[in-house]
Amino acid sequence: MRNMITYGIVLSGILTFVSACDTKKGEPTTAAIDKEQIKKEIQAKENEFAETYNAGEIKNIGYYADDAITFYPNRPALVGKEAIIEFLKADLVENSNKISFKTDEVFVSNDGNQVVEIGYFQVIDSTNTAINKGNYMSLFEKRNGKYVCVRDMSASDVLIP
């Protein structure tokens, strides 16, 4: 009888210990993340950005978050959506180049609220000659149900003489 009581106490202790170590208990379950669908959403945002830029007018297309920071080569960081848009407007005054983007990879957080995009860009002039190309990385956050870019940076493959 004494052995049965001791056995019961030990078994209860082990079960209590095992259930306390169950890290999944109480954690919220997340819905399955459709990485390919998110990649399509991000590519659509890149296409909309390029189409707007290539049309020669920059307007609020919902690409950048208000607190976005972008890192263009050979210049200080542009902080805030307004500063970024002003830079892009000034850039349009100086050229008639066309840009395109291709999303290569997306890395999606477990909850789907953040996406890191790795992509390729190309800039062509009015004669359709490539004058710049390279890679970029952007961080998107889902805000109010839509992805917006909060950080981005690019690196050109073109060597400057």
N, C-alpha and C positions, 0 to 999 in steps of 0.2 A: 504494500500500500504506500509506504514511504517512497519507494522508487517511482511509483506512478505519479505522485505529487511532484517529485523532483523533475521527472520527465516532462510533466505538463508545464511547469514553471520555465524550464529550459526551452521548450518548444515555443511557448508564448513569447519569451525574450527574443528568440531568433526571428519569429514572424514580425514582431514589433520592429526589430532592427532592419529587416529586409524591406518592410513597407515604408519605413522612414527614409531609406536610401533610394527609393523609387523617385527619381528626379522628374519623370514624366507626369507624375500624379499632380494634378492641379494646374499644369501648364496649359494654356489655351491651344487648341488645335488649329492649325492653319489650313486653309483650303489649298488644293493643288494649284501650283503656279504654272501657267502656260507660257513658258519662255519664248516660244515661237510667236505667239500672239503679241507679247510685249515687244519683241524685236520688230514686228510689223508696225506697232504703234509708234515706236521711236523712229523708225525709218520714215513714217508718214510725217512726223514732226520735222525731220531733216528736210524732206521734200518741200514741205510748206515754207520753211525758212528760206531754202534756195530759190523757190519760185518767187517769193516776195522780194528778196534781194535782187534777183535777176530782172524783175519787172521795173527796177529803179526806184522803188519807194520802200521805205521802212516804216512799218506801222506795228502796232501792238498785236502780234500774232499769237501771243501766249507761249512763246518758246522759252523765254527767260523768266525766272522768278524775280520779284522785286529786289531781293537781296543777293542776286547772282553775282559771281565774280568770274571774269574770264581773263585768261592769260594768252595774249597774242604774242608772237615772237618779236623780239627787239623793242619792247615797250613796257612800261609799268602796267601792273594789273589794272583792269577796268572794274570798278566796284559799283554795283547797282545797275539795274536794268536801264535806267535813264542814261547813265554814262556809256553803256554799251551801245544803245540805240544812237546816241549822238555820234559816237565813233563811226558806226556803220553808215550813217547819213553823210558824214564828211568824206568817207571812203568812196561813196557813190558819186560825189561831185567830181572826184579826181579820175574816175575810170568808168569804162563800160564793160568791164569783165563779167564773166558768168561763172558761177560756182556750182558744184554738185557735191553731194555727200553720199557715201555708201556705208551703211551699218554692217560691220563685219561680225562683231560679237556683242552679246549683252550678258552681264552678270547681274542676276536679280537676287535681292535679299530674300530671306525665307518668308517674310510677310508680304513681299511684292511692293513695298513702299519706296524702295530705292533701287535704281538701276544704274550700273556703270556701263557705258557704251564705248566700244572701241571701233573706230571707223577710219575711212579713207576719204580725202577730199581732193578735188582737182579744180583749178581755176584756168579758164581759157580766155583769150582775148577776142576782139571782134573778128579776127580771121580764123577763129576756131583752133588756134595754136595754144597748146598747153604752156602756160607761163609759170605755174606753180602747182605743186601736188605734195601730198604728205599724209600724215596720220593725225588723228585727234582722239581725245578721250573726254567724255562728258559724264557728269554725275547728275542724274535726274531724281527728283523726289515727287511722290504723288501728293498733291495738295488739292483739296476740294475735288477729288476724284479724277484729276488729270495730272499727267507727268509734266513737270517744268524743269528746265535746266538750272541747276544751282551753281555748278562749277564746270568750266571747260577750258581746255588748252589744246594747242596744236603744235606740230613740229613739221617743218617743211623738209622735203627730200631734195629740194633744189639747192645746189651749192652756190653760194654767193662769191663771185670772183674777188 
